[in-house]
Amino acid sequence: MIDEQEKPSLWFKFKRFVIECKRVLRVTKKPTSFEFKTIVKVSGLGMIIIGMIGFIIQIIKQLFF
C-alpha cells in the first residue's frame, strides 16, 4: 500500500499554466511613456555599470597575469 499522491497529468499542468498566464495578463497594464523612459534609463545604466565592472576586471587581469 503506497500512500503517495498521483502526479498531475501534463494536461492539468498545461491548463494550470494557461490560467496563471491569464491572471498575470489581467493584472498587468501598459506603462506610461514616463515609466517606459525611466525603465529604459535604469536598464541602460545597469548595463553600462556591469560592462564597466567587467572591463575593469579584464584590464586588471591583463596587467597582473
VMD Tcl script that draws the C-alpha trace (Angstrom):
set ca {
  {0.00 0.00 0.00}
  {1.77 3.06 -1.27}
  {0.38 6.29 0.15}
  {1.73 8.70 -2.49}
  {-0.26 11.30 -4.31}
  {-0.73 10.90 -8.04}
  {1.46 13.12 -10.21}
  {-0.60 15.76 -12.01}
  {-1.05 14.98 -15.69}
  {0.60 17.00 -18.42}
  {-2.80 18.35 -19.49}
  {-3.53 19.52 -15.93}
  {-0.14 21.29 -15.73}
  {-0.73 22.99 -19.08}
  {-4.24 24.09 -18.05}
  {-2.92 25.49 -14.76}
  {-0.13 27.34 -16.63}
  {-2.65 28.95 -19.02}
  {-4.84 30.04 -16.11}
  {-1.84 31.62 -14.36}
  {-0.84 33.42 -17.58}
  {-4.35 34.85 -17.95}
  {-4.28 36.02 -14.32}
  {-0.94 37.80 -14.80}
  {-2.10 39.47 -18.03}
  {-5.27 40.72 -16.31}
  {-3.22 42.37 -13.56}
  {-0.58 43.99 -15.78}
  {-1.02 47.32 -17.53}
  {0.74 49.17 -20.31}
  {3.37 51.53 -18.89}
  {3.05 55.26 -19.48}
  {5.71 56.91 -21.61}
  {7.36 58.33 -18.45}
  {7.51 54.86 -16.85}
  {8.88 53.35 -20.07}
  {11.60 56.02 -20.39}
  {12.56 55.52 -16.74}
  {12.80 51.75 -17.20}
  {14.98 52.20 -20.30}
  {17.28 54.64 -18.50}
  {17.70 52.40 -15.44}
  {18.27 49.30 -17.57}
  {20.83 51.10 -19.73}
  {22.63 52.43 -16.66}
  {22.74 48.92 -15.19}
  {24.20 47.52 -18.42}
  {26.84 50.26 -18.51}
  {27.82 49.65 -14.87}
  {28.08 45.88 -15.36}
  {30.07 46.43 -18.56}
  {32.45 48.81 -16.81}
  {32.99 46.33 -13.96}
  {33.79 43.60 -16.50}
  {36.11 45.92 -18.40}
  {37.99 46.91 -15.24}
  {38.34 43.25 -14.22}
  {39.68 42.42 -17.69}
  {42.22 45.28 -17.53}
  {43.38 44.20 -14.06}
  {43.66 40.59 -15.25}
  {45.80 41.61 -18.24}
  {48.05 43.84 -16.13}
  {48.80 41.34 -13.38}
  {48.59 37.91 -15.03}
}
mol new
graphics top color blue
foreach p $ca { graphics top sphere $p radius 0.5 }
foreach p [lrange $ca 0 end-1] q [lrange $ca 1 end] { graphics top cylinder $p $q radius 0.2 }
display resetview
